[in-house]
Amino acid sequence: MRRELITLRRTSLGLLAAALAVVGIWGCGASVLPEVHSEQERLATARRLAGSGDYGTAAEMLKTYVDRNAGASDEDGAIYLLGECYLNMREWASAQLEFERLLRDYPESDSAGSASFRLGEALFGQSKMEDFDQEYTQKALIQWQDYLAAYPDHWRHAQGEKKVLEARMKLASKLLDNADLYVKLKLVEPARTYYQKILDEYGDLPLAGQAEIGLARCDLLYGRRDAAIDRLKRVESEHAGEPAAVVAKREREKAEHSRAHAPIRPPAKPIPAPPGS
């Protein structure tokens, strides 16, 4: 029995040593950077590595270059490329810092326009799912709007407009989810507040039709059947050919055939909005 325990212990120690050796080899290999003989060669090598998709090694070389060459004529380009590497590695916060640094220290750089656009991407990358707080979605939206205003002729302008739409859709979807939840809970006033905010701030988006349907549901909960039917008819007309029109028709027909006339009393006090809405 003792001999078996000794053998088992030796085997375990051997496996552990082998594993540590592999980790050590991997760690050393990961930290070894290409040998260069000048700062210009360092930058050129970093650009080549980034172009081939080795963003981690490129970022390490770019950080060294930027630290050692403050004020150099090509520092702005190095900072921008460093931000790009972080974006590709999905290190959003690090990318944000580099693009902000470029815009702060080199506002006249040829890369400033692209940095402004990319900063929006770095912020949007930090945004959470629609169930959570949308602070970074809002920041990204503001950044892309600023980009469009500051660089109207930039080559990424069309992309910027699409990004603004994407961010606005996400913010509107968050409001719609909150409103729909309140309707399910029969908390009419908070629901109406959210639906109306969608119409006021995002009325040009497809979600506007869904917000109108939501308001019609609120009218039904208050016993205002005629008002709800009128609103649903308007949705059918104004959003013809869209999914909202199909839903509005179904809701209208249900309301017209409903025999339930008794209104549900509204809550005594409005329910406050959930945190992060």
Contacts in CASP RR format, 6 or more apart in sequence:
PFRMAT RR
TARGET T0000
AUTHOR 0000-0000-0000
METHOD contacts of the structure
MODEL  1
MRRELITLRRTSLGLLAAALAVVGIWGCGASVLPEVHSEQERLATARRLA
GSGDYGTAAEMLKTYVDRNAGASDEDGAIYLLGECYLNMREWASAQLEFE
RLLRDYPESDSAGSASFRLGEALFGQSKMEDFDQEYTQKALIQWQDYLAA
YPDHWRHAQGEKKVLEARMKLASKLLDNADLYVKLKLVEPARTYYQKILD
EYGDLPLAGQAEIGLARCDLLYGRRDAAIDRLKRVESEHAGEPAAVVAKR
EREKAEHSRAHAPIRPPAKPIPAPPGS
33 57 0 8 1.000
33 60 0 8 1.000
33 61 0 8 1.000
34 45 0 8 1.000
34 49 0 8 1.000
34 57 0 8 1.000
34 61 0 8 1.000
36 42 0 8 1.000
36 45 0 8 1.000
36 61 0 8 1.000
39 65 0 8 1.000
39 68 0 8 1.000
39 69 0 8 1.000
39 72 0 8 1.000
42 61 0 8 1.000
42 64 0 8 1.000
42 65 0 8 1.000
43 61 0 8 1.000
43 62 0 8 1.000
43 65 0 8 1.000
43 74 0 8 1.000
43 78 0 8 1.000
45 61 0 8 1.000
46 58 0 8 1.000
46 61 0 8 1.000
46 62 0 8 1.000
46 65 0 8 1.000
46 78 0 8 1.000
46 81 0 8 1.000
47 58 0 8 1.000
47 81 0 8 1.000
49 55 0 8 1.000
49 56 0 8 1.000
49 57 0 8 1.000
49 58 0 8 1.000
49 61 0 8 1.000
50 58 0 8 1.000
50 81 0 8 1.000
50 84 0 8 1.000
50 85 0 8 1.000
51 58 0 8 1.000
53 88 0 8 1.000
55 85 0 8 1.000
55 86 0 8 1.000
55 88 0 8 1.000
55 89 0 8 1.000
56 85 0 8 1.000
56 89 0 8 1.000
58 81 0 8 1.000
58 85 0 8 1.000
59 82 0 8 1.000
59 85 0 8 1.000
59 86 0 8 1.000
59 89 0 8 1.000
62 78 0 8 1.000
62 79 0 8 1.000
62 81 0 8 1.000
62 82 0 8 1.000
62 85 0 8 1.000
63 82 0 8 1.000
65 78 0 8 1.000
66 75 0 8 1.000
66 78 0 8 1.000
66 79 0 8 1.000
66 82 0 8 1.000
69 75 0 8 1.000
69 78 0 8 1.000
72 78 0 8 1.000
75 106 0 8 1.000
76 102 0 8 1.000
76 105 0 8 1.000
76 106 0 8 1.000
76 109 0 8 1.000
76 110 0 8 1.000
76 111 0 8 1.000
77 102 0 8 1.000
77 109 0 8 1.000
77 111 0 8 1.000
79 98 0 8 1.000
79 101 0 8 1.000
79 102 0 8 1.000
79 105 0 8 1.000
79 106 0 8 1.000
79 111 0 8 1.000
80 98 0 8 1.000
80 99 0 8 1.000
80 102 0 8 1.000
80 109 0 8 1.000
80 111 0 8 1.000
80 114 0 8 1.000
80 115 0 8 1.000
80 118 0 8 1.000
82 98 0 8 1.000
83 94 0 8 1.000
83 95 0 8 1.000
83 98 0 8 1.000
83 99 0 8 1.000
83 118 0 8 1.000
83 122 0 8 1.000
84 95 0 8 1.000
84 118 0 8 1.000
86 92 0 8 1.000
86 94 0 8 1.000
86 95 0 8 1.000
86 98 0 8 1.000
86 122 0 8 1.000
87 95 0 8 1.000
87 118 0 8 1.000
87 121 0 8 1.000
87 122 0 8 1.000
90 125 0 8 1.000
92 122 0 8 1.000
92 123 0 8 1.000
92 125 0 8 1.000
92 126 0 8 1.000
93 122 0 8 1.000
93 126 0 8 1.000
95 118 0 8 1.000
95 121 0 8 1.000
95 122 0 8 1.000
96 119 0 8 1.000
96 122 0 8 1.000
96 123 0 8 1.000
96 126 0 8 1.000
99 115 0 8 1.000
99 116 0 8 1.000
99 118 0 8 1.000
99 119 0 8 1.000
99 122 0 8 1.000
100 119 0 8 1.000
102 109 0 8 1.000
102 111 0 8 1.000
102 112 0 8 1.000
102 115 0 8 1.000
103 112 0 8 1.000
103 115 0 8 1.000
103 116 0 8 1.000
103 119 0 8 1.000
106 112 0 8 1.000
109 115 0 8 1.000
112 151 0 8 1.000
113 147 0 8 1.000
113 150 0 8 1.000
113 151 0 8 1.000
113 154 0 8 1.000
113 156 0 8 1.000
114 154 0 8 1.000
114 156 0 8 1.000
116 143 0 8 1.000
116 146 0 8 1.000
116 147 0 8 1.000
116 150 0 8 1.000
116 151 0 8 1.000
117 144 0 8 1.000
117 147 0 8 1.000
117 151 0 8 1.000
117 154 0 8 1.000
117 156 0 8 1.000
117 159 0 8 1.000
117 160 0 8 1.000
117 163 0 8 1.000
119 143 0 8 1.000
119 147 0 8 1.000
120 139 0 8 1.000
120 140 0 8 1.000
120 143 0 8 1.000
120 144 0 8 1.000
120 147 0 8 1.000
120 163 0 8 1.000
121 140 0 8 1.000
121 163 0 8 1.000
123 136 0 8 1.000
123 139 0 8 1.000
123 140 0 8 1.000
123 143 0 8 1.000
124 136 0 8 1.000
124 137 0 8 1.000
124 140 0 8 1.000
124 163 0 8 1.000
124 166 0 8 1.000
124 167 0 8 1.000
125 136 0 8 1.000
125 140 0 8 1.000
126 136 0 8 1.000
127 134 0 8 1.000
127 135 0 8 1.000
127 136 0 8 1.000
127 137 0 8 1.000
127 140 0 8 1.000
127 170 0 8 1.000
128 134 0 8 1.000
128 136 0 8 1.000
130 170 0 8 1.000
130 173 0 8 1.000
130 174 0 8 1.000
130 177 0 8 1.000
131 177 0 8 1.000
132 276 0 8 1.000
133 275 0 8 1.000
133 276 0 8 1.000
134 170 0 8 1.000
134 171 0 8 1.000
134 174 0 8 1.000
134 276 0 8 1.000
135 276 0 8 1.000
137 167 0 8 1.000
137 170 0 8 1.000
137 171 0 8 1.000
137 174 0 8 1.000
138 167 0 8 1.000
138 171 0 8 1.000
140 163 0 8 1.000
140 167 0 8 1.000
141 164 0 8 1.000
141 167 0 8 1.000
141 168 0 8 1.000
141 171 0 8 1.000
144 160 0 8 1.000
144 163 0 8 1.000
144 164 0 8 1.000
144 167 0 8 1.000
145 164 0 8 1.000
147 154 0 8 1.000
147 156 0 8 1.000
147 160 0 8 1.000
148 157 0 8 1.000
148 160 0 8 1.000
148 161 0 8 1.000
148 164 0 8 1.000
151 157 0 8 1.000
165 205 0 8 1.000
168 202 0 8 1.000
168 205 0 8 1.000
169 205 0 8 1.000
169 207 0 8 1.000
171 202 0 8 1.000
172 198 0 8 1.000
172 201 0 8 1.000
172 202 0 8 1.000
172 205 0 8 1.000
172 207 0 8 1.000
173 207 0 8 1.000
174 277 0 8 1.000
175 194 0 8 1.000
175 197 0 8 1.000
175 198 0 8 1.000
175 202 0 8 1.000
175 277 0 8 1.000
176 194 0 8 1.000
176 195 0 8 1.000
176 198 0 8 1.000
176 207 0 8 1.000
176 210 0 8 1.000
176 211 0 8 1.000
178 190 0 8 1.000
178 194 0 8 1.000
178 273 0 8 1.000
178 274 0 8 1.000
178 277 0 8 1.000
179 190 0 8 1.000
179 191 0 8 1.000
179 193 0 8 1.000
179 194 0 8 1.000
179 195 0 8 1.000
179 198 0 8 1.000
179 211 0 8 1.000
179 214 0 8 1.000
180 191 0 8 1.000
180 214 0 8 1.000
182 188 0 8 1.000
182 190 0 8 1.000
182 191 0 8 1.000
182 194 0 8 1.000
182 271 0 8 1.000
183 191 0 8 1.000
183 214 0 8 1.000
183 217 0 8 1.000
183 218 0 8 1.000
183 221 0 8 1.000
186 221 0 8 1.000
186 264 0 8 1.000
187 267 0 8 1.000
187 271 0 8 1.000
188 218 0 8 1.000
188 221 0 8 1.000
188 222 0 8 1.000
188 264 0 8 1.000
188 266 0 8 1.000
188 267 0 8 1.000
189 266 0 8 1.000
189 267 0 8 1.000
189 270 0 8 1.000
189 271 0 8 1.000
190 270 0 8 1.000
190 271 0 8 1.000
190 272 0 8 1.000
190 273 0 8 1.000
191 214 0 8 1.000
191 217 0 8 1.000
191 218 0 8 1.000
192 215 0 8 1.000
192 218 0 8 1.000
193 270 0 8 1.000
193 273 0 8 1.000
194 273 0 8 1.000
194 277 0 8 1.000
195 211 0 8 1.000
195 212 0 8 1.000
195 214 0 8 1.000
195 215 0 8 1.000
195 218 0 8 1.000
196 211 0 8 1.000
196 215 0 8 1.000
198 207 0 8 1.000
198 208 0 8 1.000
198 211 0 8 1.000
199 208 0 8 1.000
199 211 0 8 1.000
199 212 0 8 1.000
202 208 0 8 1.000
203 211 0 8 1.000
206 242 0 8 1.000
206 244 0 8 1.000
209 235 0 8 1.000
209 238 0 8 1.000
209 239 0 8 1.000
209 242 0 8 1.000
209 244 0 8 1.000
209 248 0 8 1.000
210 244 0 8 1.000
210 247 0 8 1.000
212 231 0 8 1.000
212 232 0 8 1.000
212 234 0 8 1.000
212 235 0 8 1.000
212 244 0 8 1.000
212 248 0 8 1.000
213 232 0 8 1.000
213 235 0 8 1.000
213 244 0 8 1.000
213 247 0 8 1.000
213 248 0 8 1.000
213 251 0 8 1.000
215 231 0 8 1.000
216 227 0 8 1.000
216 228 0 8 1.000
216 229 0 8 1.000
216 231 0 8 1.000
216 232 0 8 1.000
216 235 0 8 1.000
216 248 0 8 1.000
216 251 0 8 1.000
216 255 0 8 1.000
217 228 0 8 1.000
217 251 0 8 1.000
219 225 0 8 1.000
219 227 0 8 1.000
219 228 0 8 1.000
219 231 0 8 1.000
220 228 0 8 1.000
220 255 0 8 1.000
221 263 0 8 1.000
221 264 0 8 1.000
222 263 0 8 1.000
222 264 0 8 1.000
222 266 0 8 1.000
223 261 0 8 1.000
223 262 0 8 1.000
223 263 0 8 1.000
223 264 0 8 1.000
224 263 0 8 1.000
225 255 0 8 1.000
225 258 0 8 1.000
225 261 0 8 1.000
228 251 0 8 1.000
228 255 0 8 1.000
229 252 0 8 1.000
229 255 0 8 1.000
229 256 0 8 1.000
232 248 0 8 1.000
232 249 0 8 1.000
232 251 0 8 1.000
232 252 0 8 1.000
232 255 0 8 1.000
233 248 0 8 1.000
233 252 0 8 1.000
235 244 0 8 1.000
235 245 0 8 1.000
235 248 0 8 1.000
236 245 0 8 1.000
236 248 0 8 1.000
236 249 0 8 1.000
236 252 0 8 1.000
239 245 0 8 1.000
239 248 0 8 1.000
END
